[in-house]
């Protein structure tokens, strides 16, 4: 079924009515006046119409004149039109649809612009007033009595029903338009949220890769420069490790930047490396060792397969924590403890050395990124100095199954 918004003719009439409402109302009033004037001359066969044409035309003119204010005062328009129709019936005229046209128009506009309660109240009062006047006028005529009793009631009920249906239809179209606009806003908000989340995720990945590998490369280069004259063999090993560190950084950067590839890139691009996980901890420990930081990894409990998101999050937390040790602490050793307890994975990265300048601030991008990663999979993370043993410790607890997220605008079924 086609709606009014899909019919060009209806759209043109609505636009004309919005631009020139008085002209449209005047044209409608004149058309209804012509119908009523023609209805004055109609009567039953064999019966002579009443000789009150001037009074009837004046009443119909008054009724149509009241219709000019039907937009602002639909109740007044119905009241005046009903009084004029009752006056015409009292003069003895047969209430045909043409004669009742101004009143029918007033009732239609009343039904479209007011609520059901007002429509029923004015509609019933109008039908009773006009019908009773017509019946009492022709009470002695058994031929016209049925027509005067049932005819006006049927004709006046039509605009009430039609106006109520039009009002409901317009209400439905407005509700559908509001739903469409709300859905469009929701889609735009969801798209902006997804873009923001993707930007944060990519920025976090780039920070983790660049900060970790550059910190290790800087430490390896400094150690190599310090040992260049006294221990050439050790310097050569460190430089080999520096090559491995930079190569690893390039591979991870290439994999991260691959997230930004265009849609027409081949989906099976072999140049993209898989995301790292806890399985790459030995390589991470080896790179830290080449930079002068000895890392000990202990595992408690039975290791369980981790979802890719949780596995990547755990690796990045350990990587960033060790990077902070290399950058901000004077410690030469660090301890990584992994505990598999039921449905959760606990991670602890600690060192005993005092900070070089200060402990990492809570507002730093490294700790901020670790907290965001932990929360993104439903876990939590704490970091701070160890009051008893000294040094610094990062602790995180991650669920083995990430939580299911609800999109904006979704409601429970």
Phi and psi in degrees as a GROMACS rama.xvg file:
@    title "Ramachandran Plot"
@    xaxis  label "Phi"
@    yaxis  label "Psi"
@TYPE xy
-87.8317  136.489  UNK-2
-89.584  172.273  UNK-3
-64.041  -29.3903  UNK-4
-71.697  -14.3155  UNK-5
-97.2383  -5.40139  UNK-6
-103.478  115.631  UNK-7
-59.6369  -38.0034  UNK-8
-61.7272  -44.7126  UNK-9
-64.2752  -38.1992  UNK-10
-64.2768  -40.3985  UNK-11
-64.9627  -42.1804  UNK-12
-64.1123  -39.9746  UNK-13
-65.2473  -39.3217  UNK-14
-67.43  -39.6764  UNK-15
-63.7402  -42.5791  UNK-16
-63.1698  -34.1033  UNK-17
-73.1418  -35.2659  UNK-18
-78.2567  -40.5639  UNK-19
-130.854  72.4664  UNK-20
-65.1433  -38.2314  UNK-21
-67.2749  -39.8972  UNK-22
-63.0039  -40.0212  UNK-23
-65.6973  -43.4758  UNK-24
-64.8344  -38.5593  UNK-25
-65.9268  -42.1829  UNK-26
-63.68  -40.8458  UNK-27
-65.1759  -40.5192  UNK-28
-65.0445  -40.8353  UNK-29
-66.6407  -39.0423  UNK-30
-64.2623  -42.7387  UNK-31
-67.7957  -34.2946  UNK-32
-64.6276  -39.0084  UNK-33
-63.6895  -41.2799  UNK-34
-62.802  -43.7585  UNK-35
-66.6472  -38.8861  UNK-36
-64.2178  -38.0852  UNK-37
-69.9929  -34.2123  UNK-38
-67.7407  -20.6787  UNK-39
-64.9892  -31.4538  UNK-40
-85.719  -4.53664  UNK-41
-87.6604  142.191  UNK-42
-159.703  173.563  UNK-43
-71.8048  151.047  UNK-44
-60.825  137.513  UNK-45
85.1037  -2.18657  UNK-46
-114.772  143.333  UNK-47
-92.7689  129.92  UNK-48
-67.7243  153.897  UNK-49
-61.3866  152.061  UNK-50
-96.9995  60.1097  UNK-51
-134.736  44.1167  UNK-52
-64.389  -41.1015  UNK-53
-63.4762  -41.833  UNK-54
-66.7934  -39.567  UNK-55
-65.7246  -42.9498  UNK-56
-63.4067  -38.2109  UNK-57
-64.0722  -41.4034  UNK-58
-64.9036  -43.0762  UNK-59
-66.2948  -37.47  UNK-60
-63.1935  -40.3214  UNK-61
-63.5486  -41.4009  UNK-62
-61.0818  -44.6994  UNK-63
-70.5224  -32.4705  UNK-64
-64.3877  -36.0299  UNK-65
-65.6232  -24.8303  UNK-66
-69.5095  -17.3158  UNK-67
-66.206  -21.7616  UNK-68
-103.483  21.3922  UNK-69
-69.6533  -21.5073  UNK-70
-72.3432  -44.2916  UNK-71
-87.3042  -34.1309  UNK-72
-133.071  72.2066  UNK-73
-66.0561  -30.4418  UNK-74
-68.7398  -41.7273  UNK-75
-64.0205  -39.555  UNK-76
-62.1854  -40.8037  UNK-77
-67.6312  -41.4729  UNK-78
-62.5101  -47.1905  UNK-79
-65.158  -43.6146  UNK-80
-65.2621  -38.9104  UNK-81
-65.0698  -40.8259  UNK-82
-63.5296  -40.9316  UNK-83
-66.3395  -40.4767  UNK-84
-65.3204  -40.7161  UNK-85
-64.8609  -38.1667  UNK-86
-64.3918  -39.2923  UNK-87
-64.4813  -41.3499  UNK-88
-64.1862  -35.5919  UNK-89
-66.7881  -24.9962  UNK-90
-76.8668  -7.99876  UNK-91
100.864  8.26603  UNK-92
-80.6681  147.374  UNK-93
-76.8732  126.362  UNK-94
-80.2374  85.2479  UNK-95
-87.1226  166.777  UNK-96
-58.4264  -33.1166  UNK-97
-67.3596  -41.8196  UNK-98
-68.3515  -31.602  UNK-99
-88.3794  4.3438  UNK-100
-57.7579  -45.2332  UNK-101
-62.0748  -40.8365  UNK-102
-68.1123  -38.2191  UNK-103
-63.6694  -38.5561  UNK-104
-65.0964  -41.248  UNK-105
-64.147  -40.2175  UNK-106
-66.4418  -38.1591  UNK-107
-62.4425  -47.3896  UNK-108
-68.4174  -32.1968  UNK-109
-63.4807  -42.89  UNK-110
-67.2345  -31.3715  UNK-111
-79.7931  -23.859  UNK-112
-109.052  -5.21381  UNK-113
-127.104  179.023  UNK-114
-84.721  171.134  UNK-115
-60.5632  -36.4948  UNK-116
-64.44  -47.3414  UNK-117
-63.915  -39.7993  UNK-118
-62.6222  -44.4333  UNK-119
-64.3391  -43.708  UNK-120
-63.7452  -50.0057  UNK-121
-71.5373  -34.936  UNK-122
-64.7608  -47  UNK-123
-64.345  -42.8275  UNK-124
-63.2932  -39.7334  UNK-125
-67.1467  -46.6139  UNK-126
-61.2078  -44.224  UNK-127
-64.1869  -43.53  UNK-128
-64.3066  -47.5873  UNK-129
-68.8151  -43.7375  UNK-130
-65.6729  -45.8588  UNK-131
-63.6462  -38.0794  UNK-132
-63.6961  -43.6998  UNK-133
-66.4725  -39.1531  UNK-134
-67.791  -44.7665  UNK-135
-65.8185  -28.8952  UNK-136
-71.9048  -41.1908  UNK-137
-107.485  36.5921  UNK-138
-64.958  -28.8582  UNK-139
-91.9087  -1.73158  UNK-140
-103.957  104.968  UNK-141
-70.5325  -14.8799  UNK-142
-80.0521  -48.4299  UNK-143
-87.7761  -10.8252  UNK-144
-59.136  -48.1851  UNK-145
-60.3007  -38.5059  UNK-146
-65.7412  -41.2404  UNK-147
-71.1064  -21.0584  UNK-148
-86.7362  -46.7352  UNK-149
-100.834  -27.4644  UNK-150
-60.635  -56.1607  UNK-151
-60.072  -37.7091  UNK-152
-61.7389  -42.2247  UNK-153
-68.792  -44.1804  UNK-154
-67.1106  -38.2868  UNK-155
-74.9117  -20.3476  UNK-156
-74.5258  -26.9914  UNK-157
-61.3004  -50.784  UNK-158
-65.1447  -29.3966  UNK-159
-64.5706  -45.4631  UNK-160
-66.1579  -45.4225  UNK-161
-63.921  -42.1321  UNK-162
-65.0437  -38.3203  UNK-163
-65.5788  -40.5613  UNK-164
-64.5927  -40.7801  UNK-165
-63.7341  -40.9038  UNK-166
-62.8848  -44.0442  UNK-167
-64.1125  -38.0567  UNK-168
-65.4939  -44.1946  UNK-169
-65.0052  -37.7107  UNK-170
-63.4291  -39.2684  UNK-171
-64.7562  -44.2893  UNK-172
-63.5336  -40.1915  UNK-173
-65.7974  -40.1406  UNK-174
-64.3577  -40.5875  UNK-175
-64.3836  -39.2459  UNK-176
-65.4738  -41.0316  UNK-177
-63.7649  -41.2792  UNK-178
-62.8769  -40.9637  UNK-179
-64.4046  -41.9157  UNK-180
-65.7621  -40.3976  UNK-181
-65.749  -39.8427  UNK-182
-64.4694  -37.4971  UNK-183
-66.3975  -42.7032  UNK-184
-62.8372  -39.5711  UNK-185
-63.7697  -41.2194  UNK-186
-63.8206  -41.1928  UNK-187
-65.599  -42.1704  UNK-188
-64.4399  -41.038  UNK-189
-64.417  -40.5198  UNK-190
-64.019  -43.0383  UNK-191
-63.708  -38.8384  UNK-192
-64.9959  -41.7014  UNK-193
-65.1207  -40.5568  UNK-194
-63.5653  -43.6732  UNK-195
-63.2468  -43.5449  UNK-196
-63.539  -39.0416  UNK-197
-67.0729  -39.244  UNK-198
-64.2197  -42.722  UNK-199
-63.6744  -41.2804  UNK-200
-64.6351  -44.2031  UNK-201
-66.5471  -41.1311  UNK-202
-61.753  -38.4809  UNK-203
-65.9901  -41.9119  UNK-204
-62.8804  -45.1098  UNK-205
-63.494  -39.5558  UNK-206
-62.8941  -45.3764  UNK-207
-62.3638  -44.0848  UNK-208
-67.7995  -50.7598  UNK-209
-67.5232  -46.9515  UNK-210
-62.6008  -44.6617  UNK-211
-65.5153  -54.0174  UNK-212
-70.0804  -36.2958  UNK-213
-68.5907  -35.9915  UNK-214
-64.662  -43.4815  UNK-215
-65.8567  -41.3555  UNK-216
-63.6184  -38.9208  UNK-217
-64.853  -42.2705  UNK-218
-66.1026  -40.3465  UNK-219
-65.4002  -41.9293  UNK-220
-65.133  -39.9476  UNK-221
-65.2752  -40.5205  UNK-222
-66.0153  -41.3366  UNK-223
-63.2328  -41.2709  UNK-224
-64.8322  -33.6635  UNK-225
-72.1632  -34.2017  UNK-226
-99.8107  6.14284  UNK-227
-59.2284  -40.6024  UNK-228
-90.2629  -36.7205  UNK-229
-83.3346  -30.3778  UNK-230
-143.51  79.6145  UNK-231
-61.9805  -35.8859  UNK-232
-65.3076  -44.077  UNK-233
-65.1728  -35.6291  UNK-234
-62.8579  -39.8744  UNK-235
-63.2759  -41.827  UNK-236
-63.3604  -39.6229  UNK-237
-65.8038  -39.2997  UNK-238
-66.7524  -35.3974  UNK-239
-63.4217  -42.1459  UNK-240
-63.9054  -34.2398  UNK-241
-63.6447  -38.6148  UNK-242
-62.7305  -43.0706  UNK-243
-64.0258  -38.3286  UNK-244
-63.1865  -48.231  UNK-245
-65.6983  -37.3877  UNK-246
-63.5644  -42.9445  UNK-247
-62.8404  -39.8891  UNK-248
-62.4751  -42.4359  UNK-249
-64.1893  -39.7149  UNK-250
-63.8808  -44.9153  UNK-251
-68.9135  -36.0994  UNK-252
-63.9151  -39.7217  UNK-253
-65.2662  -39.7783  UNK-254
-67.4269  -39.1553  UNK-255
-68.7942  -45.1469  UNK-256
-67.6923  -19.2308  UNK-257
-64.3724  -20.0671  UNK-258
-65.6161  -20.3796  UNK-259
-95.0612  8.44101  UNK-260
-66.1782  157.026  UNK-261
-76.6757  165.329  UNK-262
-66.4704  -24.4545  UNK-263
-86.3  2.56142  UNK-264
-70.7886  145.349  UNK-265
-62.4551  131.539  UNK-266
-64.4525  -26.0809  UNK-267
-98.3237  37.1847  UNK-268
-62.5288  116.084  UNK-269
-76.7233  -8.1747  UNK-270
-76.5325  -11.4171  UNK-271
-90.5052  125.308  UNK-272
-85.9103  152.648  UNK-273
-67.4382  154.666  UNK-274
-68.29  144.915  UNK-275
-73.9814  163.668  UNK-276
-150.154  -168.904  UNK-277
-65.2554  -17.3671  UNK-278
-65.3141  -21.813  UNK-279
-91.3563  9.92625  UNK-280
-59.7079  -40.7492  UNK-281
-57.4  -40.154  UNK-282
-64.9469  -39.031  UNK-283
-64.1488  -42.8381  UNK-284
-62.5016  -39.3171  UNK-285
-66.4544  -41.1434  UNK-286
-65.0147  -39.2143  UNK-287
-64.4405  -38.281  UNK-288
-64.1781  -38.1125  UNK-289
-68.206  -20.1427  UNK-290
-91.8337  3.01736  UNK-291
94.8827  9.80227  UNK-292
-113.416  113.558  UNK-293
-84.7752  124.141  UNK-294
-116.476  129.269  UNK-295
-109.72  129.307  UNK-296
-114.08  124.625  UNK-297
-122.623  147.069  UNK-298
-125.551  135.355  UNK-299
-121.286  134.447  UNK-300
87.4939  176.452  UNK-301
-87.0701  116.543  UNK-302
-58.893  140.211  UNK-303
-123.082  152.907  UNK-304
-61.4397  134.666  UNK-305
-105.949  143.944  UNK-306
-60.3589  152.589  UNK-307
-55.5526  -42.7185  UNK-308
-64.3491  -41.4893  UNK-309
-69.9621  -38.8831  UNK-310
-62.267  -45.4592  UNK-311
-64.8669  -41.2853  UNK-312
-62.377  -44.3664  UNK-313
-61.5003  -43.1523  UNK-314
-64.1407  -44.7877  UNK-315
-66.2737  -34.262  UNK-316
-65.7679  -45.735  UNK-317
-63.0987  -42.6377  UNK-318
-61.6501  -46.6683  UNK-319
-68.3912  -37.5217  UNK-320
-64.3298  -42.6194  UNK-321
-67.4202  -35.0901  UNK-322
-62.0874  -41.398  UNK-323
-63.7685  -36.2097  UNK-324
-62.7219  -45.0117  UNK-325
-67.2837  -32.4919  UNK-326
-87.8272  -38.5388  UNK-327
-111.503  -11.4517  UNK-328
-119.606  158.229  UNK-329
-94.5192  7.51469  UNK-330
-69.4104  147.752  UNK-331
-102.782  -7.57222  UNK-332
-132.592  153.422  UNK-333
-145.548  151.983  UNK-334
-122.351  130.1  UNK-335
-113.285  123.541  UNK-336
-121.462  124.415  UNK-337
-113.718  125.152  UNK-338
-124.372  117.891  UNK-339
-94.6686  107.664  UNK-340
-124.64  103.66  UNK-341
62.2971  -116.644  UNK-342
-102.054  18.2866  UNK-343
-135.057  154.491  UNK-344
-118.123  122.857  UNK-345
-104.021  135.185  UNK-346
-124.792  134.716  UNK-347
-137.526  127.323  UNK-348
-125.059  116.802  UNK-349
-133.464  154.287  UNK-350
-142.957  160.835  UNK-351
-104.039  -3.53016  UNK-352
-84.7873  147.292  UNK-353
-71.6576  158.753  UNK-354
-70.8027  151.449  UNK-355
-68.3895  -51.3905  UNK-356
-116.215  -53.1783  UNK-357
-161.007  161.159  UNK-358
-73.0626  154.366  UNK-359
-59.294  134.145  UNK-360
-75.8333  153.897  UNK-361
-64.1167  -23.8126  UNK-362
-86.957  0.66434  UNK-363
-67.1397  154.113  UNK-364
-67.0927  -30.5296  UNK-365
-64.4126  -54.653  UNK-366
-65.0773  -37.7142  UNK-367
-60.8989  -44.0056  UNK-368
-64.5262  -39.4018  UNK-369
-64.4075  -42.5228  UNK-370
-63.6444  -42.339  UNK-371
-62.7505  -40.5512  UNK-372
-63.4825  -45.1557  UNK-373
-62.6131  -42.9378  UNK-374
-69.4902  -29.7943  UNK-375
-65.2225  -22.9796  UNK-376
-109.217  12.6905  UNK-377
87.344  16.5148  UNK-378
-107.208  -167.794  UNK-379
-145.678  160.799  UNK-380
-144.713  139.064  UNK-381
-128.394  149.519  UNK-382
-150.259  142.808  UNK-383
169.475  172.5  UNK-384
-65.1116  152.093  UNK-385
-94.1497  113.452  UNK-386
-66.503  -33.8696  UNK-387
-86.9202  -53.1582  UNK-388
-90.4954  -9.02814  UNK-389
79.438  172.666  UNK-390
83.022  -158.627  UNK-391
-137.995  147.944  UNK-392
-140.555  138.073  UNK-393
-115.846  125.202  UNK-394
-125.614  136.441  UNK-395
-139.785  148.059  UNK-396
-127.707  122.501  UNK-397
-121.903  137.987  UNK-398
-76.0565  149.865  UNK-399
-75.2582  -16.4584  UNK-400
-126.633  119.606  UNK-401
-66.8524  150.869  UNK-402
-71.3361  155.049  UNK-403
-86.0777  126.266  UNK-404
-95.2717  145.261  UNK-405
-99.5923  137.496  UNK-406
-77.855  154.763  UNK-407
-61.7161  138.262  UNK-408
91.8315  -11.2508  UNK-409
-81.4484  139.972  UNK-410
-122.844  153.586  UNK-411
-66.5635  141.05  UNK-412
